[in-house]
């Protein structure tokens, strides 16, 4: 299954916030190829075969305001 890079803005203010994002993404296991959490830019890039909607729902479980930016090549 082909993976795509999805970019999200997540309202993260501290290491605890980025840790919460890491935890929910790790729960997806092998459905996520890799991800990068950029606390300073409040940006999360996820490489996954899942849809942007599925990833958005997962990120919203952190309780942080999350918006989908788009795909990255």
PDB file of N, CA, C and O in Angstrom:
ATOM      1  N   UNK A   1       0.843  -1.185   0.000  1.00  0.00           N
ATOM      2  CA  UNK A   1       0.000   0.000   0.000  1.00  0.00           C
ATOM      3  C   UNK A   1       0.889   1.250   0.000  1.00  0.00           C
ATOM      4  O   UNK A   1       1.825   1.362   0.792  1.00  0.00           O
ATOM      5  N   UNK A   2       0.585   2.159  -0.880  1.00  0.00           N
ATOM      6  CA  UNK A   2       1.411   3.356  -1.013  1.00  0.00           C
ATOM      7  C   UNK A   2       1.173   4.311   0.150  1.00  0.00           C
ATOM      8  O   UNK A   2       0.046   4.508   0.604  1.00  0.00           O
ATOM      9  N   UNK A   3       2.264   4.893   0.611  1.00  0.00           N
ATOM     10  CA  UNK A   3       2.136   5.878   1.680  1.00  0.00           C
ATOM     11  C   UNK A   3       2.222   7.278   1.103  1.00  0.00           C
ATOM     12  O   UNK A   3       2.832   7.501   0.057  1.00  0.00           O
ATOM     13  N   UNK A   4       1.602   8.214   1.802  1.00  0.00           N
ATOM     14  CA  UNK A   4       1.666   9.617   1.431  1.00  0.00           C
ATOM     15  C   UNK A   4       2.054  10.403   2.661  1.00  0.00           C
ATOM     16  O   UNK A   4       1.804   9.979   3.789  1.00  0.00           O
ATOM     17  N   UNK A   5       2.672  11.561   2.435  1.00  0.00           N
ATOM     18  CA  UNK A   5       3.038  12.439   3.545  1.00  0.00           C
ATOM     19  C   UNK A   5       1.926  13.455   3.743  1.00  0.00           C
ATOM     20  O   UNK A   5       1.573  14.200   2.829  1.00  0.00           O
ATOM     21  N   UNK A   6       1.381  13.473   4.955  1.00  0.00           N
ATOM     22  CA  UNK A   6       0.322  14.409   5.311  1.00  0.00           C
ATOM     23  C   UNK A   6       0.864  15.385   6.342  1.00  0.00           C
ATOM     24  O   UNK A   6       1.566  14.992   7.274  1.00  0.00           O
ATOM     25  N   UNK A   7       0.534  16.663   6.171  1.00  0.00           N
ATOM     26  CA  UNK A   7       1.016  17.704   7.080  1.00  0.00           C
ATOM     27  C   UNK A   7      -0.167  18.261   7.877  1.00  0.00           C
ATOM     28  O   UNK A   7      -1.216  18.592   7.324  1.00  0.00           O
ATOM     29  N   UNK A   8       0.037  18.352   9.186  1.00  0.00           N
ATOM     30  CA  UNK A   8      -0.990  18.874  10.087  1.00  0.00           C
ATOM     31  C   UNK A   8      -0.395  19.968  10.965  1.00  0.00           C
ATOM     32  O   UNK A   8       0.779  19.917  11.332  1.00  0.00           O
ATOM     33  N   UNK A   9      -1.216  20.950  11.293  1.00  0.00           N
ATOM     34  CA  UNK A   9      -0.865  21.920  12.325  1.00  0.00           C
ATOM     35  C   UNK A   9      -1.537  21.450  13.599  1.00  0.00           C
ATOM     36  O   UNK A   9      -2.745  21.218  13.619  1.00  0.00           O
ATOM     37  N   UNK A  10      -0.754  21.307  14.669  1.00  0.00           N
ATOM     38  CA  UNK A  10      -1.292  20.873  15.955  1.00  0.00           C
ATOM     39  C   UNK A  10      -0.894  21.905  17.003  1.00  0.00           C
ATOM     40  O   UNK A  10       0.279  22.260  17.110  1.00  0.00           O
ATOM     41  N   UNK A  11      -1.851  22.380  17.766  1.00  0.00           N
ATOM     42  CA  UNK A  11      -1.613  23.421  18.771  1.00  0.00           C
ATOM     43  C   UNK A  11      -0.858  22.827  19.965  1.00  0.00           C
ATOM     44  O   UNK A  11      -1.449  22.492  20.991  1.00  0.00           O
ATOM     45  N   UNK A  12       0.467  22.707  19.799  1.00  0.00           N
ATOM     46  CA  UNK A  12       1.332  22.138  20.831  1.00  0.00           C
ATOM     47  C   UNK A  12       2.111  23.270  21.494  1.00  0.00           C
ATOM     48  O   UNK A  12       2.659  24.138  20.814  1.00  0.00           O
ATOM     49  N   UNK A  13       2.156  23.254  22.827  1.00  0.00           N
ATOM     50  CA  UNK A  13       2.857  24.316  23.534  1.00  0.00           C
ATOM     51  C   UNK A  13       4.033  23.810  24.360  1.00  0.00           C
ATOM     52  O   UNK A  13       4.838  24.606  24.843  1.00  0.00           O
ATOM     53  N   UNK A  14       4.141  22.477  24.530  1.00  0.00           N
ATOM     54  CA  UNK A  14       5.198  21.950  25.392  1.00  0.00           C
ATOM     55  C   UNK A  14       5.562  20.516  24.995  1.00  0.00           C
ATOM     56  O   UNK A  14       4.946  19.926  24.108  1.00  0.00           O
ATOM     57  N   UNK A  15       6.569  19.978  25.669  1.00  0.00           N
ATOM     58  CA  UNK A  15       6.994  18.603  25.407  1.00  0.00           C
ATOM     59  C   UNK A  15       5.869  17.611  25.694  1.00  0.00           C
ATOM     60  O   UNK A  15       5.767  16.575  25.037  1.00  0.00           O
ATOM     61  N   UNK A  16       5.027  17.930  26.675  1.00  0.00           N
ATOM     62  CA  UNK A  16       3.896  17.058  26.997  1.00  0.00           C
ATOM     63  C   UNK A  16       2.940  16.935  25.823  1.00  0.00           C
ATOM     64  O   UNK A  16       2.403  15.862  25.546  1.00  0.00           O
ATOM     65  N   UNK A  17       2.739  18.056  25.137  1.00  0.00           N
ATOM     66  CA  UNK A  17       1.862  18.067  23.960  1.00  0.00           C
ATOM     67  C   UNK A  17       2.441  17.197  22.854  1.00  0.00           C
ATOM     68  O   UNK A  17       1.741  16.364  22.278  1.00  0.00           O
ATOM     69  N   UNK A  18       3.716  17.393  22.563  1.00  0.00           N
ATOM     70  CA  UNK A  18       4.336  16.605  21.495  1.00  0.00           C
ATOM     71  C   UNK A  18       4.393  15.126  21.895  1.00  0.00           C
ATOM     72  O   UNK A  18       4.310  14.243  21.041  1.00  0.00           O
ATOM     73  N   UNK A  19       4.533  14.867  23.194  1.00  0.00           N
ATOM     74  CA  UNK A  19       4.518  13.488  23.680  1.00  0.00           C
ATOM     75  C   UNK A  19       3.170  12.829  23.466  1.00  0.00           C
ATOM     76  O   UNK A  19       3.096  11.650  23.122  1.00  0.00           O
ATOM     77  N   UNK A  20       2.088  13.600  23.671  1.00  0.00           N
ATOM     78  CA  UNK A  20       0.738  13.082  23.449  1.00  0.00           C
ATOM     79  C   UNK A  20       0.540  12.723  21.983  1.00  0.00           C
ATOM     80  O   UNK A  20      -0.048  11.689  21.668  1.00  0.00           O
ATOM     81  N   UNK A  21       1.030  13.576  21.086  1.00  0.00           N
ATOM     82  CA  UNK A  21       0.938  13.306  19.646  1.00  0.00           C
ATOM     83  C   UNK A  21       1.711  12.030  19.312  1.00  0.00           C
ATOM     84  O   UNK A  21       1.215  11.177  18.576  1.00  0.00           O
ATOM     85  N   UNK A  22       2.910  11.904  19.846  1.00  0.00           N
ATOM     86  CA  UNK A  22       3.727  10.709  19.614  1.00  0.00           C
ATOM     87  C   UNK A  22       3.006   9.451  20.094  1.00  0.00           C
ATOM     88  O   UNK A  22       3.014   8.430  19.408  1.00  0.00           O
ATOM     89  N   UNK A  23       2.385   9.523  21.268  1.00  0.00           N
ATOM     90  CA  UNK A  23       1.688   8.350  21.825  1.00  0.00           C
ATOM     91  C   UNK A  23       0.531   7.902  20.943  1.00  0.00           C
ATOM     92  O   UNK A  23       0.401   6.712  20.658  1.00  0.00           O
ATOM     93  N   UNK A  24      -0.328   8.850  20.498  1.00  0.00           N
ATOM     94  CA  UNK A  24      -1.483   8.436  19.692  1.00  0.00           C
ATOM     95  C   UNK A  24      -1.044   7.889  18.328  1.00  0.00           C
ATOM     96  O   UNK A  24      -1.668   6.973  17.792  1.00  0.00           O
ATOM     97  N   UNK A  25       0.035   8.456  17.772  1.00  0.00           N
ATOM     98  CA  UNK A  25       0.516   7.954  16.480  1.00  0.00           C
ATOM     99  C   UNK A  25       1.175   6.584  16.637  1.00  0.00           C
ATOM    100  O   UNK A  25       1.038   5.732  15.759  1.00  0.00           O
ATOM    101  N   UNK A  26       1.877   6.367  17.728  1.00  0.00           N
ATOM    102  CA  UNK A  26       2.497   5.064  17.971  1.00  0.00           C
ATOM    103  C   UNK A  26       1.454   3.964  18.120  1.00  0.00           C
ATOM    104  O   UNK A  26       1.725   2.807  17.799  1.00  0.00           O
ATOM    105  N   UNK A  27       0.258   4.314  18.605  1.00  0.00           N
ATOM    106  CA  UNK A  27      -0.814   3.333  18.772  1.00  0.00           C
ATOM    107  C   UNK A  27      -1.310   2.807  17.429  1.00  0.00           C
ATOM    108  O   UNK A  27      -1.914   1.736  17.368  1.00  0.00           O
ATOM    109  N   UNK A  28      -1.059   3.550  16.356  1.00  0.00           N
ATOM    110  CA  UNK A  28      -1.469   3.098  15.019  1.00  0.00           C
ATOM    111  C   UNK A  28      -0.531   2.015  14.484  1.00  0.00           C
ATOM    112  O   UNK A  28      -0.835   1.362  13.486  1.00  0.00           O
ATOM    113  N   UNK A  29       0.603   1.829  15.149  1.00  0.00           N
ATOM    114  CA  UNK A  29       1.535   0.760  14.775  1.00  0.00           C
ATOM    115  C   UNK A  29       2.037   0.875  13.351  1.00  0.00           C
ATOM    116  O   UNK A  29       2.487   1.935  12.918  1.00  0.00           O
ATOM    117  N   UNK A  30       1.953  -0.240  12.623  1.00  0.00           N
ATOM    118  CA  UNK A  30       2.522  -0.269  11.270  1.00  0.00           C
ATOM    119  C   UNK A  30       1.658   0.440  10.227  1.00  0.00           C
ATOM    120  O   UNK A  30       2.005   0.449   9.046  1.00  0.00           O
ATOM    121  N   UNK A  31       0.546   1.030  10.643  1.00  0.00           N
ATOM    122  CA  UNK A  31      -0.268   1.832   9.711  1.00  0.00           C
ATOM    123  C   UNK A  31       0.412   3.169   9.415  1.00  0.00           C
ATOM    124  O   UNK A  31       0.073   3.858   8.452  1.00  0.00           O
ATOM    125  N   UNK A  32       1.387   3.523  10.273  1.00  0.00           N
ATOM    126  CA  UNK A  32       2.159   4.752  10.075  1.00  0.00           C
ATOM    127  C   UNK A  32       3.600   4.364   9.777  1.00  0.00           C
ATOM    128  O   UNK A  32       4.264   3.735  10.601  1.00  0.00           O
ATOM    129  N   UNK A  33       4.082   4.744   8.590  1.00  0.00           N
ATOM    130  CA  UNK A  33       5.458   4.407   8.207  1.00  0.00           C
ATOM    131  C   UNK A  33       6.442   5.185   9.079  1.00  0.00           C
ATOM    132  O   UNK A  33       7.375   4.613   9.643  1.00  0.00           O
ATOM    133  N   UNK A  34       6.223   6.491   9.182  1.00  0.00           N
ATOM    134  CA  UNK A  34       7.044   7.333  10.055  1.00  0.00           C
ATOM    135  C   UNK A  34       6.356   8.671  10.224  1.00  0.00           C
ATOM    136  O   UNK A  34       5.468   9.038   9.454  1.00  0.00           O
ATOM    137  N   UNK A  35       6.788   9.397  11.256  1.00  0.00           N
ATOM    138  CA  UNK A  35       6.225  10.727  11.488  1.00  0.00           C
ATOM    139  C   UNK A  35       7.270  11.606  12.148  1.00  0.00           C
ATOM    140  O   UNK A  35       8.217  11.130  12.773  1.00  0.00           O
ATOM    141  N   UNK A  36       7.063  12.918  11.984  1.00  0.00           N
ATOM    142  CA  UNK A  36       7.975  13.902  12.565  1.00  0.00           C
ATOM    143  C   UNK A  36       7.139  14.967  13.272  1.00  0.00           C
ATOM    144  O   UNK A  36       6.268  15.595  12.670  1.00  0.00           O
ATOM    145  N   UNK A  37       7.421  15.157  14.557  1.00  0.00           N
ATOM    146  CA  UNK A  37       6.717  16.158  15.343  1.00  0.00           C
ATOM    147  C   UNK A  37       7.653  17.352  15.537  1.00  0.00           C
ATOM    148  O   UNK A  37       8.710  17.229  16.156  1.00  0.00           O
ATOM    149  N   UNK A  38       7.254  18.502  15.003  1.00  0.00           N
ATOM    150  CA  UNK A  38       8.042  19.728  15.128  1.00  0.00           C
ATOM    151  C   UNK A  38       7.321  20.656  16.098  1.00  0.00           C
ATOM    152  O   UNK A  38       6.412  21.389  15.711  1.00  0.00           O
ATOM    153  N   UNK A  39       7.736  20.617  17.365  1.00  0.00           N
ATOM    154  CA  UNK A  39       7.087  21.402  18.413  1.00  0.00           C
ATOM    155  C   UNK A  39       7.197  22.901  18.137  1.00  0.00           C
ATOM    156  O   UNK A  39       6.220  23.631  18.306  1.00  0.00           O
ATOM    157  N   UNK A  40       8.359  23.361  17.718  1.00  0.00           N
ATOM    158  CA  UNK A  40       8.587  24.796  17.486  1.00  0.00           C
ATOM    159  C   UNK A  40       7.653  25.344  16.403  1.00  0.00           C
ATOM    160  O   UNK A  40       7.118  26.444  16.535  1.00  0.00           O
ATOM    161  N   UNK A  41       7.465  24.568  15.337  1.00  0.00           N
ATOM    162  CA  UNK A  41       6.609  25.007  14.226  1.00  0.00           C
ATOM    163  C   UNK A  41       5.151  24.580  14.410  1.00  0.00           C
ATOM    164  O   UNK A  41       4.287  24.942  13.612  1.00  0.00           O
ATOM    165  N   UNK A  42       4.883  23.796  15.480  1.00  0.00           N
ATOM    166  CA  UNK A  42       3.538  23.254  15.735  1.00  0.00           C
ATOM    167  C   UNK A  42       3.044  22.472  14.526  1.00  0.00           C
ATOM    168  O   UNK A  42       1.894  22.595  14.105  1.00  0.00           O
ATOM    169  N   UNK A  43       3.948  21.664  13.984  1.00  0.00           N
ATOM    170  CA  UNK A  43       3.666  20.931  12.751  1.00  0.00           C
ATOM    171  C   UNK A  43       3.963  19.447  12.941  1.00  0.00           C
ATOM    172  O   UNK A  43       4.944  19.075  13.584  1.00  0.00           O
ATOM    173  N   UNK A  44       3.101  18.608  12.372  1.00  0.00           N
ATOM    174  CA  UNK A  44       3.313  17.163  12.400  1.00  0.00           C
ATOM    175  C   UNK A  44       3.230  16.658  10.966  1.00  0.00           C
ATOM    176  O   UNK A  44       2.248  16.913  10.269  1.00  0.00           O
ATOM    177  N   UNK A  45       4.262  15.941  10.525  1.00  0.00           N
ATOM    178  CA  UNK A  45       4.278  15.339   9.191  1.00  0.00           C
ATOM    179  C   UNK A  45       4.197  13.833   9.395  1.00  0.00           C
ATOM    180  O   UNK A  45       5.028  13.244  10.085  1.00  0.00           O
ATOM    181  N   UNK A  46       3.187  13.217   8.787  1.00  0.00           N
ATOM    182  CA  UNK A  46       2.963  11.788   8.961  1.00  0.00           C
ATOM    183  C   UNK A  46       3.018  11.100   7.610  1.00  0.00           C
ATOM    184  O   UNK A  46       2.327  11.496   6.671  1.00  0.00           O
ATOM    185  N   UNK A  47       3.842  10.069   7.518  1.00  0.00           N
ATOM    186  CA  UNK A  47       3.908   9.254   6.306  1.00  0.00           C
ATOM    187  C   UNK A  47       3.109   7.986   6.581  1.00  0.00           C
ATOM    188  O   UNK A  47       3.502   7.155   7.400  1.00  0.00           O
ATOM    189  N   UNK A  48       1.977   7.848   5.882  1.00  0.00           N
ATOM    190  CA  UNK A  48       1.062   6.753   6.176  1.00  0.00           C
ATOM    191  C   UNK A  48       0.198   6.429   4.971  1.00  0.00           C
ATOM    192  O   UNK A  48       0.014   7.256   4.077  1.00  0.00           O
ATOM    193  N   UNK A  49      -0.331   5.204   4.963  1.00  0.00           N
ATOM    194  CA  UNK A  49      -1.292   4.808   3.934  1.00  0.00           C
ATOM    195  C   UNK A  49      -2.713   5.184   4.347  1.00  0.00           C
ATOM    196  O   UNK A  49      -3.639   5.096   3.540  1.00  0.00           O
ATOM    197  N   UNK A  50      -2.888   5.602   5.597  1.00  0.00           N
ATOM    198  CA  UNK A  50      -4.204   6.021   6.076  1.00  0.00           C
ATOM    199  C   UNK A  50      -4.608   7.339   5.428  1.00  0.00           C
ATOM    200  O   UNK A  50      -3.760   8.107   4.973  1.00  0.00           O
ATOM    201  N   UNK A  51      -5.908   7.589   5.392  1.00  0.00           N
ATOM    202  CA  UNK A  51      -6.396   8.842   4.813  1.00  0.00           C
ATOM    203  C   UNK A  51      -6.126  10.005   5.768  1.00  0.00           C
ATOM    204  O   UNK A  51      -5.889   9.805   6.960  1.00  0.00           O
ATOM    205  N   UNK A  52      -6.166  11.214   5.226  1.00  0.00           N
ATOM    206  CA  UNK A  52      -5.956  12.401   6.059  1.00  0.00           C
ATOM    207  C   UNK A  52      -7.043  12.492   7.126  1.00  0.00           C
ATOM    208  O   UNK A  52      -6.773  12.940   8.241  1.00  0.00           O
ATOM    209  N   UNK A  53      -8.269  12.074   6.803  1.00  0.00           N
ATOM    210  CA  UNK A  53      -9.366  12.105   7.775  1.00  0.00           C
ATOM    211  C   UNK A  53      -9.096  11.172   8.944  1.00  0.00           C
ATOM    212  O   UNK A  53      -9.327  11.534  10.098  1.00  0.00           O
ATOM    213  N   UNK A  54      -8.608   9.970   8.650  1.00  0.00           N
ATOM    214  CA  UNK A  54      -8.289   9.015   9.719  1.00  0.00           C
ATOM    215  C   UNK A  54      -7.178   9.543  10.619  1.00  0.00           C
ATOM    216  O   UNK A  54      -7.238   9.406  11.841  1.00  0.00           O
ATOM    217  N   UNK A  55      -6.171  10.145  10.009  1.00  0.00           N
ATOM    218  CA  UNK A  55      -5.061  10.701  10.784  1.00  0.00           C
ATOM    219  C   UNK A  55      -5.522  11.903  11.609  1.00  0.00           C
ATOM    220  O   UNK A  55      -5.094  12.081  12.749  1.00  0.00           O
ATOM    221  N   UNK A  56      -6.394  12.722  11.027  1.00  0.00           N
ATOM    222  CA  UNK A  56      -6.912  13.891  11.740  1.00  0.00           C
ATOM    223  C   UNK A  56      -7.694  13.452  12.974  1.00  0.00           C
ATOM    224  O   UNK A  56      -7.536  14.032  14.048  1.00  0.00           O
ATOM    225  N   UNK A  57      -8.538  12.429  12.826  1.00  0.00           N
ATOM    226  CA  UNK A  57      -9.303  11.915  13.966  1.00  0.00           C
ATOM    227  C   UNK A  57      -8.372  11.400  15.056  1.00  0.00           C
ATOM    228  O   UNK A  57      -8.620  11.611  16.243  1.00  0.00           O
ATOM    229  N   UNK A  58      -7.307  10.728  14.653  1.00  0.00           N
ATOM    230  CA  UNK A  58      -6.332  10.211  15.618  1.00  0.00           C
ATOM    231  C   UNK A  58      -5.663  11.354  16.365  1.00  0.00           C
ATOM    232  O   UNK A  58      -5.544  11.313  17.589  1.00  0.00           O
ATOM    233  N   UNK A  59      -5.223  12.381  15.629  1.00  0.00           N
ATOM    234  CA  UNK A  59      -4.548  13.522  16.268  1.00  0.00           C
ATOM    235  C   UNK A  59      -5.488  14.279  17.205  1.00  0.00           C
ATOM    236  O   UNK A  59      -5.052  14.817  18.223  1.00  0.00           O
ATOM    237  N   UNK A  60      -6.776  14.322  16.863  1.00  0.00           N
ATOM    238  CA  UNK A  60      -7.739  15.039  17.706  1.00  0.00           C
ATOM    239  C   UNK A  60      -7.924  14.350  19.054  1.00  0.00           C
ATOM    240  O   UNK A  60      -8.404  14.974  20.000  1.00  0.00           O
ATOM    241  N   UNK A  61      -7.554  13.085  19.159  1.00  0.00           N
ATOM    242  CA  UNK A  61      -7.652  12.365  20.431  1.00  0.00           C
ATOM    243  C   UNK A  61      -6.714  12.960  21.481  1.00  0.00           C
ATOM    244  O   UNK A  61      -6.865  12.688  22.672  1.00  0.00           O
ATOM    245  N   UNK A  62      -5.752  13.764  21.049  1.00  0.00           N
ATOM    246  CA  UNK A  62      -4.844  14.419  22.004  1.00  0.00           C
ATOM    247  C   UNK A  62      -5.546  15.564  22.723  1.00  0.00           C
ATOM    248  O   UNK A  62      -5.063  16.037  23.752  1.00  0.00           O
ATOM    249  N   UNK A  63      -6.684  16.013  22.190  1.00  0.00           N
ATOM    250  CA  UNK A  63      -7.377  17.155  22.765  1.00  0.00           C
ATOM    251  C   UNK A  63      -6.830  18.486  22.273  1.00  0.00           C
ATOM    252  O   UNK A  63      -7.287  19.548  22.696  1.00  0.00           O
ATOM    253  N   UNK A  64      -5.856  18.425  21.381  1.00  0.00           N
ATOM    254  CA  UNK A  64      -5.245  19.648  20.836  1.00  0.00           C
ATOM    255  C   UNK A  64      -5.986  20.063  19.562  1.00  0.00           C
ATOM    256  O   UNK A  64      -6.477  19.222  18.809  1.00  0.00           O
ATOM    257  N   UNK A  65      -6.053  21.363  19.344  1.00  0.00           N
ATOM    258  CA  UNK A  65      -6.663  21.863  18.109  1.00  0.00           C
ATOM    259  C   UNK A  65      -5.769  21.441  16.946  1.00  0.00           C
ATOM    260  O   UNK A  65      -4.569  21.719  16.936  1.00  0.00           O
ATOM    261  N   UNK A  66      -6.367  20.771  15.972  1.00  0.00           N
ATOM    262  CA  UNK A  66      -5.599  20.202  14.863  1.00  0.00           C
ATOM    263  C   UNK A  66      -6.242  20.560  13.538  1.00  0.00           C
ATOM    264  O   UNK A  66      -7.459  20.458  13.385  1.00  0.00           O
ATOM    265  N   UNK A  67      -5.428  20.979  12.582  1.00  0.00           N
ATOM    266  CA  UNK A  67      -5.940  21.255  11.238  1.00  0.00           C
ATOM    267  C   UNK A  67      -5.062  20.552  10.213  1.00  0.00           C
ATOM    268  O   UNK A  67      -3.849  20.424  10.384  1.00  0.00           O
ATOM    269  N   UNK A  68      -5.706  20.104   9.149  1.00  0.00           N
ATOM    270  CA  UNK A  68      -4.992  19.444   8.056  1.00  0.00           C
ATOM    271  C   UNK A  68      -4.491  20.511   7.086  1.00  0.00           C
ATOM    272  O   UNK A  68      -5.268  21.339   6.609  1.00  0.00           O
ATOM    273  N   UNK A  69      -3.199  20.489   6.799  1.00  0.00           N
ATOM    274  CA  UNK A  69      -2.598  21.478   5.905  1.00  0.00           C
ATOM    275  C   UNK A  69      -2.632  20.979   4.465  1.00  0.00           C
ATOM    276  O   UNK A  69      -3.022  21.714   3.557  1.00  0.00           O
ATOM    277  N   UNK A  70      -2.226  19.736   4.260  1.00  0.00           N
ATOM    278  CA  UNK A  70      -2.213  19.173   2.922  1.00  0.00           C
ATOM    279  C   UNK A  70      -1.147  18.099   2.794  1.00  0.00           C
ATOM    280  O   UNK A  70      -0.541  17.676   3.779  1.00  0.00           O
ATOM    281  N   UNK A  71      -0.933  17.666   1.557  1.00  0.00           N
ATOM    282  CA  UNK A  71       0.061  16.628   1.304  1.00  0.00           C
ATOM    283  C   UNK A  71       1.391  17.266   0.939  1.00  0.00           C
ATOM    284  O   UNK A  71       1.464  18.364   0.388  1.00  0.00           O
ATOM    285  N   UNK A  72       2.450  16.514   1.278  1.00  0.00           N
ATOM    286  CA  UNK A  72       3.807  16.952   0.971  1.00  0.00           C
ATOM    287  C   UNK A  72       4.425  15.892   0.077  1.00  0.00           C
ATOM    288  O   UNK A  72       4.194  14.699   0.271  1.00  0.00           O
ATOM    289  N   UNK A  73       5.199  16.319  -0.889  1.00  0.00           N
ATOM    290  CA  UNK A  73       5.839  15.340  -1.784  1.00  0.00           C
ATOM    291  C   UNK A  73       7.145  14.839  -1.214  1.00  0.00           C
ATOM    292  O   UNK A  73       7.813  14.012  -1.836  1.00  0.00           O
TER     293      UNK A  73
END
